[in-house]
Amino acid sequence: MPRMSGQTAALAIGTDSPNVLAGKLFEFVPRQWRRGAALRLLAATTAAGGVGAQAKFKIDQQVIVDAENISYAARYPVIPDDQLAVHWAPAGARLFLIFNGGPAGATVNWALDVEPA
């Protein structure tokens, strides 16, 4: 199963990151995966100071996760503790993943598993 992962730069208080999936190999679900893809989103902040960090996840214009608080486990995200969403995306869909630093600012570790359906 392909995985995209990364770490955001420290987010200023109350500001959004750019789409962290932009330019990644599976920013767009491959059209040859005619049945689409199963997705699993994981995220955790790197320190307790990241309390209040939030995630936004969209598939094309469909909002899957909207400003949900994420774990402040101070580590790389693990299944199932830091799982934010499990969803399906159609072939050719564009994926958007954006983080907000919340009231305390944060750095976020994230992972998105993309598996052909």
DRENKEDO-724499 format. One record per residue (C-alpha): residue number from 1; residue in three letters; x, y, z. Coordinates in steps of 0.5 Angstrom, whole numbers. Example, Ala and Ser with C-alpha at 12.3 -4.5 7.8 and 13.67 -1.06 7.14 Angstrom:
<nodes>
 lumdo pafi     X     Y     Z
     1  ala    25    -9    16
     2  ser    27    -2    14
</nodes>
This chain:
<nodes>
 lumdo pafi     X     Y     Z
     1  met     0     0     0
     2  pro     3     7    -2
     3  arg     4    12     4
     4  met     5    19     3
     5  ser     8    22    10
     6  gly    11    29    12
     7  gln    12    34    18
     8  thr     9    41    17
     9  ala    14    47    19
    10  ala    12    50    25
    11  leu     5    53    24
    12  ala     4    60    27
    13  ile    -2    61    31
    14  gly    -8    61    28
    15  thr    -5    60    21
    16  asp    -7    54    16
    17  ser    -1    50    12
    18  pro    -1    50     5
    19  asn    -4    43     2
    20  val     1    38     4
    21  leu     0    34    -1
    22  ala     1    38    -7
    23  gly     6    36   -11
    24  lys     6    29    -8
    25  leu     6    22   -12
    26  phe    -2    21   -10
    27  glu    -4    28   -10
    28  phe    -9    26   -15
    29  val   -12    18   -15
    30  pro    -9    15   -21
    31  arg   -14    14   -26
    32  gln   -12     7   -28
    33  trp   -15     5   -21
    34  arg   -21     5   -24
    35  arg   -25     3   -17
    36  gly   -21     9   -14
    37  ala   -17     8    -7
    38  ala   -18     7     0
    39  leu   -15    12     4
    40  arg   -13    12    11
    41  leu   -11    19    15
    42  leu    -6    19    21
    43  ala    -4    26    24
    44  ala     0    28    31
    45  thr     3    34    33
    46  thr    10    33    36
    47  ala     9    36    43
    48  ala     4    38    48
    49  gly     5    45    46
    50  gly     1    43    39
    51  val    -6    42    43
    52  gly   -11    45    39
    53  ala    -8    43    32
    54  gln   -13    42    27
    55  ala   -14    38    21
    56  lys   -18    39    14
    57  phe   -18    34     9
    58  lys   -22    34     3
    59  ile   -23    30    -3
    60  asp   -24    34    -9
    61  gln   -30    39    -6
    62  gln   -32    34    -1
    63  val   -30    35     6
    64  ile   -28    29    10
    65  val   -25    32    16
    66  asp   -27    39    18
    67  ala   -23    43    23
    68  glu   -22    37    27
    69  asn   -17    37    33
    70  ile   -11    32    32
    71  ser    -7    28    37
    72  tyr    -2    31    41
    73  ala     2    25    42
    74  ala     9    28    41
    75  arg    11    22    36
    76  tyr    10    20    29
    77  pro     2    18    28
    78  val     0    10    29
    79  ile    -6     6    28
    80  pro   -11     7    31
    81  asp    -9    12    36
    82  asp    -8    18    31
    83  gln   -13    16    26
    84  leu   -17    21    23
    85  ala   -21    18    17
    86  val   -22    12    13
    87  his   -25    14     7
    88  trp   -26    12    -1
    89  ala   -24    17    -7
    90  pro   -26    16   -14
    91  ala   -20    15   -19
    92  gly   -18    22   -22
    93  ala   -20    25   -15
    94  arg   -15    31   -12
    95  leu   -14    30    -5
    96  phe   -13    36     0
    97  leu   -10    36     7
    98  ile    -9    42    11
    99  phe    -7    43    18
   100  asn    -8    49    23
   101  gly    -4    51    28
   102  gly    -9    52    33
   103  pro    -9    57    39
   104  ala    -2    55    41
   105  gly     1    53    34
   106  ala     4    47    32
   107  thr     9    42    28
   108  val     5    36    25
   109  asn     7    29    23
   110  trp     2    26    18
   111  ala     1    20    14
   112  leu    -4    18     9
   113  asp    -4    11     6
   114  val    -7    10    -1
   115  glu    -9     3    -3
   116  pro   -12     1   -10
   117  ala   -20    -1    -9
</nodes>
